[in-house]
Amino acid sequence: MEWVWKRLAPYVRARTSLEIVGITEEALASALHDGAVERLKWVETVVFCNEMEDEEKIAVLKEWFLEDS
């Protein structure tokens, strides 16, 4: 059955809309921005750490980034 969807996919257009009740668009954007800033600060801390070797830094960052996928 999967081959049917693969053949139909180029002809099907869809748009998904999501409404989150209880939070404004600005509050959501702010929360996402704050989360992104915190993650970047953590990456910066690892990258500029003088107590770690480059290989250790790479391993830590790889593990962290691959953990989310």
mmJSON file of the N, C-alpha and C atoms, coordinates in Angstrom:
{"data_MODEL":{"atom_site":{
"group_PDB":["ATOM","ATOM","ATOM","ATOM","ATOM","ATOM","ATOM","ATOM","ATOM","ATOM","ATOM","ATOM","ATOM","ATOM","ATOM","ATOM","ATOM","ATOM","ATOM","ATOM","ATOM","ATOM","ATOM","ATOM","ATOM","ATOM","ATOM","ATOM","ATOM","ATOM","ATOM","ATOM","ATOM","ATOM","ATOM","ATOM","ATOM","ATOM","ATOM","ATOM","ATOM","ATOM","ATOM","ATOM","ATOM","ATOM","ATOM","ATOM","ATOM","ATOM","ATOM","ATOM","ATOM","ATOM","ATOM","ATOM","ATOM","ATOM","ATOM","ATOM","ATOM","ATOM","ATOM","ATOM","ATOM","ATOM","ATOM","ATOM","ATOM","ATOM","ATOM","ATOM","ATOM","ATOM","ATOM","ATOM","ATOM","ATOM","ATOM","ATOM","ATOM","ATOM","ATOM","ATOM","ATOM","ATOM","ATOM","ATOM","ATOM","ATOM","ATOM","ATOM","ATOM","ATOM","ATOM","ATOM","ATOM","ATOM","ATOM","ATOM","ATOM","ATOM","ATOM","ATOM","ATOM","ATOM","ATOM","ATOM","ATOM","ATOM","ATOM","ATOM","ATOM","ATOM","ATOM","ATOM","ATOM","ATOM","ATOM","ATOM","ATOM","ATOM","ATOM","ATOM","ATOM","ATOM","ATOM","ATOM","ATOM","ATOM","ATOM","ATOM","ATOM","ATOM","ATOM","ATOM","ATOM","ATOM","ATOM","ATOM","ATOM","ATOM","ATOM","ATOM","ATOM","ATOM","ATOM","ATOM","ATOM","ATOM","ATOM","ATOM","ATOM","ATOM","ATOM","ATOM","ATOM","ATOM","ATOM","ATOM","ATOM","ATOM","ATOM","ATOM","ATOM","ATOM","ATOM","ATOM","ATOM","ATOM","ATOM","ATOM","ATOM","ATOM","ATOM","ATOM","ATOM","ATOM","ATOM","ATOM","ATOM","ATOM","ATOM","ATOM","ATOM","ATOM","ATOM","ATOM","ATOM","ATOM","ATOM","ATOM","ATOM","ATOM","ATOM","ATOM","ATOM","ATOM","ATOM","ATOM","ATOM","ATOM","ATOM","ATOM","ATOM","ATOM","ATOM"],
"id":[1,2,3,4,5,6,7,8,9,10,11,12,13,14,15,16,17,18,19,20,21,22,23,24,25,26,27,28,29,30,31,32,33,34,35,36,37,38,39,40,41,42,43,44,45,46,47,48,49,50,51,52,53,54,55,56,57,58,59,60,61,62,63,64,65,66,67,68,69,70,71,72,73,74,75,76,77,78,79,80,81,82,83,84,85,86,87,88,89,90,91,92,93,94,95,96,97,98,99,100,101,102,103,104,105,106,107,108,109,110,111,112,113,114,115,116,117,118,119,120,121,122,123,124,125,126,127,128,129,130,131,132,133,134,135,136,137,138,139,140,141,142,143,144,145,146,147,148,149,150,151,152,153,154,155,156,157,158,159,160,161,162,163,164,165,166,167,168,169,170,171,172,173,174,175,176,177,178,179,180,181,182,183,184,185,186,187,188,189,190,191,192,193,194,195,196,197,198,199,200,201,202,203,204,205,206,207],
"type_symbol":["N","C","C","N","C","C","N","C","C","N","C","C","N","C","C","N","C","C","N","C","C","N","C","C","N","C","C","N","C","C","N","C","C","N","C","C","N","C","C","N","C","C","N","C","C","N","C","C","N","C","C","N","C","C","N","C","C","N","C","C","N","C","C","N","C","C","N","C","C","N","C","C","N","C","C","N","C","C","N","C","C","N","C","C","N","C","C","N","C","C","N","C","C","N","C","C","N","C","C","N","C","C","N","C","C","N","C","C","N","C","C","N","C","C","N","C","C","N","C","C","N","C","C","N","C","C","N","C","C","N","C","C","N","C","C","N","C","C","N","C","C","N","C","C","N","C","C","N","C","C","N","C","C","N","C","C","N","C","C","N","C","C","N","C","C","N","C","C","N","C","C","N","C","C","N","C","C","N","C","C","N","C","C","N","C","C","N","C","C","N","C","C","N","C","C","N","C","C","N","C","C","N","C","C","N","C","C"],
"label_atom_id":["N","CA","C","N","CA","C","N","CA","C","N","CA","C","N","CA","C","N","CA","C","N","CA","C","N","CA","C","N","CA","C","N","CA","C","N","CA","C","N","CA","C","N","CA","C","N","CA","C","N","CA","C","N","CA","C","N","CA","C","N","CA","C","N","CA","C","N","CA","C","N","CA","C","N","CA","C","N","CA","C","N","CA","C","N","CA","C","N","CA","C","N","CA","C","N","CA","C","N","CA","C","N","CA","C","N","CA","C","N","CA","C","N","CA","C","N","CA","C","N","CA","C","N","CA","C","N","CA","C","N","CA","C","N","CA","C","N","CA","C","N","CA","C","N","CA","C","N","CA","C","N","CA","C","N","CA","C","N","CA","C","N","CA","C","N","CA","C","N","CA","C","N","CA","C","N","CA","C","N","CA","C","N","CA","C","N","CA","C","N","CA","C","N","CA","C","N","CA","C","N","CA","C","N","CA","C","N","CA","C","N","CA","C","N","CA","C","N","CA","C","N","CA","C","N","CA","C","N","CA","C","N","CA","C","N","CA","C","N","CA","C"],
"label_alt_id":[null,null,null,null,null,null,null,null,null,null,null,null,null,null,null,null,null,null,null,null,null,null,null,null,null,null,null,null,null,null,null,null,null,null,null,null,null,null,null,null,null,null,null,null,null,null,null,null,null,null,null,null,null,null,null,null,null,null,null,null,null,null,null,null,null,null,null,null,null,null,null,null,null,null,null,null,null,null,null,null,null,null,null,null,null,null,null,null,null,null,null,null,null,null,null,null,null,null,null,null,null,null,null,null,null,null,null,null,null,null,null,null,null,null,null,null,null,null,null,null,null,null,null,null,null,null,null,null,null,null,null,null,null,null,null,null,null,null,null,null,null,null,null,null,null,null,null,null,null,null,null,null,null,null,null,null,null,null,null,null,null,null,null,null,null,null,null,null,null,null,null,null,null,null,null,null,null,null,null,null,null,null,null,null,null,null,null,null,null,null,null,null,null,null,null,null,null,null,null,null,null,null,null,null,null,null,null],
"label_comp_id":["MET","MET","MET","GLU","GLU","GLU","TRP","TRP","TRP","VAL","VAL","VAL","TRP","TRP","TRP","LYS","LYS","LYS","ARG","ARG","ARG","LEU","LEU","LEU","ALA","ALA","ALA","PRO","PRO","PRO","TYR","TYR","TYR","VAL","VAL","VAL","ARG","ARG","ARG","ALA","ALA","ALA","ARG","ARG","ARG","THR","THR","THR","SER","SER","SER","LEU","LEU","LEU","GLU","GLU","GLU","ILE","ILE","ILE","VAL","VAL","VAL","GLY","GLY","GLY","ILE","ILE","ILE","THR","THR","THR","GLU","GLU","GLU","GLU","GLU","GLU","ALA","ALA","ALA","LEU","LEU","LEU","ALA","ALA","ALA","SER","SER","SER","ALA","ALA","ALA","LEU","LEU","LEU","HIS","HIS","HIS","ASP","ASP","ASP","GLY","GLY","GLY","ALA","ALA","ALA","VAL","VAL","VAL","GLU","GLU","GLU","ARG","ARG","ARG","LEU","LEU","LEU","LYS","LYS","LYS","TRP","TRP","TRP","VAL","VAL","VAL","GLU","GLU","GLU","THR","THR","THR","VAL","VAL","VAL","VAL","VAL","VAL","PHE","PHE","PHE","CYS","CYS","CYS","ASN","ASN","ASN","GLU","GLU","GLU","MET","MET","MET","GLU","GLU","GLU","ASP","ASP","ASP","GLU","GLU","GLU","GLU","GLU","GLU","LYS","LYS","LYS","ILE","ILE","ILE","ALA","ALA","ALA","VAL","VAL","VAL","LEU","LEU","LEU","LYS","LYS","LYS","GLU","GLU","GLU","TRP","TRP","TRP","PHE","PHE","PHE","LEU","LEU","LEU","GLU","GLU","GLU","ASP","ASP","ASP","SER","SER","SER"],
"label_asym_id":["A","A","A","A","A","A","A","A","A","A","A","A","A","A","A","A","A","A","A","A","A","A","A","A","A","A","A","A","A","A","A","A","A","A","A","A","A","A","A","A","A","A","A","A","A","A","A","A","A","A","A","A","A","A","A","A","A","A","A","A","A","A","A","A","A","A","A","A","A","A","A","A","A","A","A","A","A","A","A","A","A","A","A","A","A","A","A","A","A","A","A","A","A","A","A","A","A","A","A","A","A","A","A","A","A","A","A","A","A","A","A","A","A","A","A","A","A","A","A","A","A","A","A","A","A","A","A","A","A","A","A","A","A","A","A","A","A","A","A","A","A","A","A","A","A","A","A","A","A","A","A","A","A","A","A","A","A","A","A","A","A","A","A","A","A","A","A","A","A","A","A","A","A","A","A","A","A","A","A","A","A","A","A","A","A","A","A","A","A","A","A","A","A","A","A","A","A","A","A","A","A","A","A","A","A","A","A"],
"label_entity_id":["1","1","1","1","1","1","1","1","1","1","1","1","1","1","1","1","1","1","1","1","1","1","1","1","1","1","1","1","1","1","1","1","1","1","1","1","1","1","1","1","1","1","1","1","1","1","1","1","1","1","1","1","1","1","1","1","1","1","1","1","1","1","1","1","1","1","1","1","1","1","1","1","1","1","1","1","1","1","1","1","1","1","1","1","1","1","1","1","1","1","1","1","1","1","1","1","1","1","1","1","1","1","1","1","1","1","1","1","1","1","1","1","1","1","1","1","1","1","1","1","1","1","1","1","1","1","1","1","1","1","1","1","1","1","1","1","1","1","1","1","1","1","1","1","1","1","1","1","1","1","1","1","1","1","1","1","1","1","1","1","1","1","1","1","1","1","1","1","1","1","1","1","1","1","1","1","1","1","1","1","1","1","1","1","1","1","1","1","1","1","1","1","1","1","1","1","1","1","1","1","1","1","1","1","1","1","1"],
"label_seq_id":[1,1,1,2,2,2,3,3,3,4,4,4,5,5,5,6,6,6,7,7,7,8,8,8,9,9,9,10,10,10,11,11,11,12,12,12,13,13,13,14,14,14,15,15,15,16,16,16,17,17,17,18,18,18,19,19,19,20,20,20,21,21,21,22,22,22,23,23,23,24,24,24,25,25,25,26,26,26,27,27,27,28,28,28,29,29,29,30,30,30,31,31,31,32,32,32,33,33,33,34,34,34,35,35,35,36,36,36,37,37,37,38,38,38,39,39,39,40,40,40,41,41,41,42,42,42,43,43,43,44,44,44,45,45,45,46,46,46,47,47,47,48,48,48,49,49,49,50,50,50,51,51,51,52,52,52,53,53,53,54,54,54,55,55,55,56,56,56,57,57,57,58,58,58,59,59,59,60,60,60,61,61,61,62,62,62,63,63,63,64,64,64,65,65,65,66,66,66,67,67,67,68,68,68,69,69,69],
"pdbx_PDB_ins_code":[null,null,null,null,null,null,null,null,null,null,null,null,null,null,null,null,null,null,null,null,null,null,null,null,null,null,null,null,null,null,null,null,null,null,null,null,null,null,null,null,null,null,null,null,null,null,null,null,null,null,null,null,null,null,null,null,null,null,null,null,null,null,null,null,null,null,null,null,null,null,null,null,null,null,null,null,null,null,null,null,null,null,null,null,null,null,null,null,null,null,null,null,null,null,null,null,null,null,null,null,null,null,null,null,null,null,null,null,null,null,null,null,null,null,null,null,null,null,null,null,null,null,null,null,null,null,null,null,null,null,null,null,null,null,null,null,null,null,null,null,null,null,null,null,null,null,null,null,null,null,null,null,null,null,null,null,null,null,null,null,null,null,null,null,null,null,null,null,null,null,null,null,null,null,null,null,null,null,null,null,null,null,null,null,null,null,null,null,null,null,null,null,null,null,null,null,null,null,null,null,null,null,null,null,null,null,null],
"Cartn_x":[0.822,0.0,0.864,2.096,2.962,3.264,3.385,3.707,2.609,1.374,0.261,0.491,0.86,1.096,2.301,3.317,4.489,4.125,3.226,2.814,1.877,1.068,0.111,0.723,1.819,2.41,2.644,3.143,3.369,2.075,0.933,-0.332,-1.166,-0.758,-1.526,-0.852,-1.611,-1.11,-1.916,-1.222,-1.892,-1.261,-2.073,-1.59,-2.173,-1.316,-1.749,-1.73,-2.783,-2.878,-3.023,-2.337,-2.356,-2.742,-3.736,-4.145,-3.893,-3.086,-2.773,-3.581,-4.465,-5.334,-4.6,-4.678,-4.096,-2.739,-2.199,-0.908,-0.97,-0.434,-0.447,0.703,0.601,1.664,2.981,2.893,4.087,4.732,3.915,4.451,5.121,4.517,5.107,6.433,6.451,7.69,8.77,8.4,9.359,9.903,9.036,9.474,10.424,10.104,10.977,12.32,12.286,13.511,14.377,13.759,14.512,15.151,14.421,14.969,16.152,16.032,17.127,18.358,18.15,19.271,19.976,19.22,19.817,20.652,20.144,20.9,22.191,22.106,23.304,24.332,23.86,24.784,25.512,24.783,25.407,26.464,26.144,27.113,28.333,28.099,29.205,30.095,29.481,30.233,31.14,30.614,31.413,32.532,32.207,33.191,34.361,34.085,35.14,35.703,35.394,35.917,37.406,38.223,39.676,40.112,39.222,39.566,39.318,38.773,38.471,39.307,39.689,40.377,39.331,39.797,38.888,38.088,38.745,38.061,36.925,37.157,36.126,34.944,35.258,34.205,33.342,33.988,33.266,32.394,32.929,32.167,30.948,31.13,30.018,28.936,29.341,28.361,27.648,28.4,27.784,26.736,27.12,26.196,24.932,25.118,23.977,23.063,23.655,22.842,22.171,22.867,22.289,21.255,21.312,20.354,18.933,18.802,17.489,16.897,17.732,17.193,16.676],
"Cartn_y":[-1.198,0.0,1.259,1.157,2.328,2.898,2.052,2.53,3.436,3.207,4.063,5.482,5.63,6.96,7.634,6.853,7.423,7.961,7.279,7.731,8.925,8.981,10.078,11.332,11.189,12.296,13.565,13.482,14.73,15.482,14.801,15.42,15.875,15.499,15.842,17.009,18.054,19.215,19.331,19.532,19.643,20.766,21.355,22.395,22.094,22.112,21.832,23.116,23.326,24.495,24.016,24.68,24.285,25.481,25.289,26.359,25.89,26.642,26.299,27.244,26.666,27.452,27.79,29.036,29.437,30.099,30.23,30.9,31.736,32.937,33.808,33.446,33.911,33.664,34.285,35.461,36.143,35.375,34.842,34.076,32.79,32.132,30.924,31.235,32.304,32.701,33.041,33.716,34.074,32.829,31.876,30.638,29.848,29.764,29.061,29.768,31.094,31.883,31.672,31.718,31.527,30.139,29.129,27.775,27.681,28.327,28.312,29.025,30.137,30.876,30.024,29.311,28.445,27.336,26.733,25.679,26.246,27.442,28.06,28.411,28.84,29.126,27.856,26.734,25.467,25.069,25.204,24.879,25.788,27.063,28.004,27.606,27.184,26.76,25.586,24.625,23.452,23.853,24.654,25.016,25.802,26.69,27.541,27.04,25.798,25.21,24.902,25.469,25.255,23.953,23.341,22.124,20.856,20.984,19.825,19.869,18.696,18.587,18.707,19.044,19.207,17.934,16.781,15.519,15.298,15.685,15.561,16.475,17.69,18.645,18.103,17.592,17.038,15.871,15.004,13.845,14.281,15.25,15.74,16.36,17.197,17.852,16.85,15.892,14.859,14.082,13.665,12.898,13.71,14.979,15.828,16.054,16.354,16.611,15.346,14.213,12.96,12.402,12.807,12.375,12.825,13.999,14.548,13.916,13.283,12.747,11.345],
"Cartn_z":[0.0,0.0,0.0,0.503,0.579,-0.811,-1.807,-3.148,-3.697,-3.274,-3.716,-3.225,-1.945,-1.393,-2.032,-2.356,-3.027,-4.401,-5.082,-6.41,-6.336,-5.276,-5.122,-4.498,-3.781,-3.027,-3.848,-5.072,-5.819,-6.162,-6.107,-6.488,-5.305,-4.109,-2.919,-2.214,-1.979,-1.254,0.032,1.137,2.424,3.229,4.069,4.969,6.342,7.341,8.696,9.497,10.239,11.096,12.527,13.444,14.842,15.684,16.541,17.44,18.864,19.574,20.961,21.849,22.632,23.494,24.787,25.195,26.469,26.367,25.169,25.004,23.729,23.817,22.645,21.716,20.509,19.531,19.993,20.589,21.077,22.23,23.136,24.267,23.785,22.81,22.247,21.567,20.767,20.095,21.115,22.18,23.222,23.917,24.214,24.867,23.964,22.68,21.74,21.609,21.563,21.469,22.704,23.879,25.125,25.173,24.719,24.682,23.739,22.585,21.61,22.164,22.85,23.441,24.489,25.312,26.327,25.688,24.612,23.927,23.328,22.743,22.17,23.244,24.406,25.505,25.932,25.961,26.343,25.32,24.04,22.982,23.1,23.338,23.504,24.686,25.775,26.956,26.628,25.88,25.511,24.556,23.556,22.529,23.125,24.056,24.604,25.936,26.293,27.53,27.355,28.216,28.137,28.802,29.546,30.28,29.476,28.282,27.444,26.18,25.709,24.424,23.312,22.122,20.991,20.706,20.829,20.569,21.562,22.828,23.844,23.535,23.119,22.777,21.647,20.624,19.479,19.913,20.753,21.22,22.027,22.901,23.723,22.842,21.906,21.035,20.124,19.589,18.75,19.538,20.731,21.565,21.851,22.181,22.517,21.306,20.152,18.962,18.453,18.505,18.032,18.999,20.242,21.245,20.885,20.262,19.905,18.656,17.842,16.583,16.712],
"occupancy":[1.0,1.0,1.0,1.0,1.0,1.0,1.0,1.0,1.0,1.0,1.0,1.0,1.0,1.0,1.0,1.0,1.0,1.0,1.0,1.0,1.0,1.0,1.0,1.0,1.0,1.0,1.0,1.0,1.0,1.0,1.0,1.0,1.0,1.0,1.0,1.0,1.0,1.0,1.0,1.0,1.0,1.0,1.0,1.0,1.0,1.0,1.0,1.0,1.0,1.0,1.0,1.0,1.0,1.0,1.0,1.0,1.0,1.0,1.0,1.0,1.0,1.0,1.0,1.0,1.0,1.0,1.0,1.0,1.0,1.0,1.0,1.0,1.0,1.0,1.0,1.0,1.0,1.0,1.0,1.0,1.0,1.0,1.0,1.0,1.0,1.0,1.0,1.0,1.0,1.0,1.0,1.0,1.0,1.0,1.0,1.0,1.0,1.0,1.0,1.0,1.0,1.0,1.0,1.0,1.0,1.0,1.0,1.0,1.0,1.0,1.0,1.0,1.0,1.0,1.0,1.0,1.0,1.0,1.0,1.0,1.0,1.0,1.0,1.0,1.0,1.0,1.0,1.0,1.0,1.0,1.0,1.0,1.0,1.0,1.0,1.0,1.0,1.0,1.0,1.0,1.0,1.0,1.0,1.0,1.0,1.0,1.0,1.0,1.0,1.0,1.0,1.0,1.0,1.0,1.0,1.0,1.0,1.0,1.0,1.0,1.0,1.0,1.0,1.0,1.0,1.0,1.0,1.0,1.0,1.0,1.0,1.0,1.0,1.0,1.0,1.0,1.0,1.0,1.0,1.0,1.0,1.0,1.0,1.0,1.0,1.0,1.0,1.0,1.0,1.0,1.0,1.0,1.0,1.0,1.0,1.0,1.0,1.0,1.0,1.0,1.0,1.0,1.0,1.0,1.0,1.0,1.0],
"B_iso_or_equiv":[0.0,0.0,0.0,0.0,0.0,0.0,0.0,0.0,0.0,0.0,0.0,0.0,0.0,0.0,0.0,0.0,0.0,0.0,0.0,0.0,0.0,0.0,0.0,0.0,0.0,0.0,0.0,0.0,0.0,0.0,0.0,0.0,0.0,0.0,0.0,0.0,0.0,0.0,0.0,0.0,0.0,0.0,0.0,0.0,0.0,0.0,0.0,0.0,0.0,0.0,0.0,0.0,0.0,0.0,0.0,0.0,0.0,0.0,0.0,0.0,0.0,0.0,0.0,0.0,0.0,0.0,0.0,0.0,0.0,0.0,0.0,0.0,0.0,0.0,0.0,0.0,0.0,0.0,0.0,0.0,0.0,0.0,0.0,0.0,0.0,0.0,0.0,0.0,0.0,0.0,0.0,0.0,0.0,0.0,0.0,0.0,0.0,0.0,0.0,0.0,0.0,0.0,0.0,0.0,0.0,0.0,0.0,0.0,0.0,0.0,0.0,0.0,0.0,0.0,0.0,0.0,0.0,0.0,0.0,0.0,0.0,0.0,0.0,0.0,0.0,0.0,0.0,0.0,0.0,0.0,0.0,0.0,0.0,0.0,0.0,0.0,0.0,0.0,0.0,0.0,0.0,0.0,0.0,0.0,0.0,0.0,0.0,0.0,0.0,0.0,0.0,0.0,0.0,0.0,0.0,0.0,0.0,0.0,0.0,0.0,0.0,0.0,0.0,0.0,0.0,0.0,0.0,0.0,0.0,0.0,0.0,0.0,0.0,0.0,0.0,0.0,0.0,0.0,0.0,0.0,0.0,0.0,0.0,0.0,0.0,0.0,0.0,0.0,0.0,0.0,0.0,0.0,0.0,0.0,0.0,0.0,0.0,0.0,0.0,0.0,0.0,0.0,0.0,0.0,0.0,0.0,0.0],
"pdbx_formal_charge":[null,null,null,null,null,null,null,null,null,null,null,null,null,null,null,null,null,null,null,null,null,null,null,null,null,null,null,null,null,null,null,null,null,null,null,null,null,null,null,null,null,null,null,null,null,null,null,null,null,null,null,null,null,null,null,null,null,null,null,null,null,null,null,null,null,null,null,null,null,null,null,null,null,null,null,null,null,null,null,null,null,null,null,null,null,null,null,null,null,null,null,null,null,null,null,null,null,null,null,null,null,null,null,null,null,null,null,null,null,null,null,null,null,null,null,null,null,null,null,null,null,null,null,null,null,null,null,null,null,null,null,null,null,null,null,null,null,null,null,null,null,null,null,null,null,null,null,null,null,null,null,null,null,null,null,null,null,null,null,null,null,null,null,null,null,null,null,null,null,null,null,null,null,null,null,null,null,null,null,null,null,null,null,null,null,null,null,null,null,null,null,null,null,null,null,null,null,null,null,null,null,null,null,null,null,null,null],
"auth_seq_id":[1,1,1,2,2,2,3,3,3,4,4,4,5,5,5,6,6,6,7,7,7,8,8,8,9,9,9,10,10,10,11,11,11,12,12,12,13,13,13,14,14,14,15,15,15,16,16,16,17,17,17,18,18,18,19,19,19,20,20,20,21,21,21,22,22,22,23,23,23,24,24,24,25,25,25,26,26,26,27,27,27,28,28,28,29,29,29,30,30,30,31,31,31,32,32,32,33,33,33,34,34,34,35,35,35,36,36,36,37,37,37,38,38,38,39,39,39,40,40,40,41,41,41,42,42,42,43,43,43,44,44,44,45,45,45,46,46,46,47,47,47,48,48,48,49,49,49,50,50,50,51,51,51,52,52,52,53,53,53,54,54,54,55,55,55,56,56,56,57,57,57,58,58,58,59,59,59,60,60,60,61,61,61,62,62,62,63,63,63,64,64,64,65,65,65,66,66,66,67,67,67,68,68,68,69,69,69],
"auth_comp_id":["MET","MET","MET","GLU","GLU","GLU","TRP","TRP","TRP","VAL","VAL","VAL","TRP","TRP","TRP","LYS","LYS","LYS","ARG","ARG","ARG","LEU","LEU","LEU","ALA","ALA","ALA","PRO","PRO","PRO","TYR","TYR","TYR","VAL","VAL","VAL","ARG","ARG","ARG","ALA","ALA","ALA","ARG","ARG","ARG","THR","THR","THR","SER","SER","SER","LEU","LEU","LEU","GLU","GLU","GLU","ILE","ILE","ILE","VAL","VAL","VAL","GLY","GLY","GLY","ILE","ILE","ILE","THR","THR","THR","GLU","GLU","GLU","GLU","GLU","GLU","ALA","ALA","ALA","LEU","LEU","LEU","ALA","ALA","ALA","SER","SER","SER","ALA","ALA","ALA","LEU","LEU","LEU","HIS","HIS","HIS","ASP","ASP","ASP","GLY","GLY","GLY","ALA","ALA","ALA","VAL","VAL","VAL","GLU","GLU","GLU","ARG","ARG","ARG","LEU","LEU","LEU","LYS","LYS","LYS","TRP","TRP","TRP","VAL","VAL","VAL","GLU","GLU","GLU","THR","THR","THR","VAL","VAL","VAL","VAL","VAL","VAL","PHE","PHE","PHE","CYS","CYS","CYS","ASN","ASN","ASN","GLU","GLU","GLU","MET","MET","MET","GLU","GLU","GLU","ASP","ASP","ASP","GLU","GLU","GLU","GLU","GLU","GLU","LYS","LYS","LYS","ILE","ILE","ILE","ALA","ALA","ALA","VAL","VAL","VAL","LEU","LEU","LEU","LYS","LYS","LYS","GLU","GLU","GLU","TRP","TRP","TRP","PHE","PHE","PHE","LEU","LEU","LEU","GLU","GLU","GLU","ASP","ASP","ASP","SER","SER","SER"],
"auth_asym_id":["A","A","A","A","A","A","A","A","A","A","A","A","A","A","A","A","A","A","A","A","A","A","A","A","A","A","A","A","A","A","A","A","A","A","A","A","A","A","A","A","A","A","A","A","A","A","A","A","A","A","A","A","A","A","A","A","A","A","A","A","A","A","A","A","A","A","A","A","A","A","A","A","A","A","A","A","A","A","A","A","A","A","A","A","A","A","A","A","A","A","A","A","A","A","A","A","A","A","A","A","A","A","A","A","A","A","A","A","A","A","A","A","A","A","A","A","A","A","A","A","A","A","A","A","A","A","A","A","A","A","A","A","A","A","A","A","A","A","A","A","A","A","A","A","A","A","A","A","A","A","A","A","A","A","A","A","A","A","A","A","A","A","A","A","A","A","A","A","A","A","A","A","A","A","A","A","A","A","A","A","A","A","A","A","A","A","A","A","A","A","A","A","A","A","A","A","A","A","A","A","A","A","A","A","A","A","A"],
"auth_atom_id":["N","CA","C","N","CA","C","N","CA","C","N","CA","C","N","CA","C","N","CA","C","N","CA","C","N","CA","C","N","CA","C","N","CA","C","N","CA","C","N","CA","C","N","CA","C","N","CA","C","N","CA","C","N","CA","C","N","CA","C","N","CA","C","N","CA","C","N","CA","C","N","CA","C","N","CA","C","N","CA","C","N","CA","C","N","CA","C","N","CA","C","N","CA","C","N","CA","C","N","CA","C","N","CA","C","N","CA","C","N","CA","C","N","CA","C","N","CA","C","N","CA","C","N","CA","C","N","CA","C","N","CA","C","N","CA","C","N","CA","C","N","CA","C","N","CA","C","N","CA","C","N","CA","C","N","CA","C","N","CA","C","N","CA","C","N","CA","C","N","CA","C","N","CA","C","N","CA","C","N","CA","C","N","CA","C","N","CA","C","N","CA","C","N","CA","C","N","CA","C","N","CA","C","N","CA","C","N","CA","C","N","CA","C","N","CA","C","N","CA","C","N","CA","C","N","CA","C","N","CA","C","N","CA","C","N","CA","C","N","CA","C"],
"pdbx_PDB_model_num":[1,1,1,1,1,1,1,1,1,1,1,1,1,1,1,1,1,1,1,1,1,1,1,1,1,1,1,1,1,1,1,1,1,1,1,1,1,1,1,1,1,1,1,1,1,1,1,1,1,1,1,1,1,1,1,1,1,1,1,1,1,1,1,1,1,1,1,1,1,1,1,1,1,1,1,1,1,1,1,1,1,1,1,1,1,1,1,1,1,1,1,1,1,1,1,1,1,1,1,1,1,1,1,1,1,1,1,1,1,1,1,1,1,1,1,1,1,1,1,1,1,1,1,1,1,1,1,1,1,1,1,1,1,1,1,1,1,1,1,1,1,1,1,1,1,1,1,1,1,1,1,1,1,1,1,1,1,1,1,1,1,1,1,1,1,1,1,1,1,1,1,1,1,1,1,1,1,1,1,1,1,1,1,1,1,1,1,1,1,1,1,1,1,1,1,1,1,1,1,1,1,1,1,1,1,1,1]
}}}
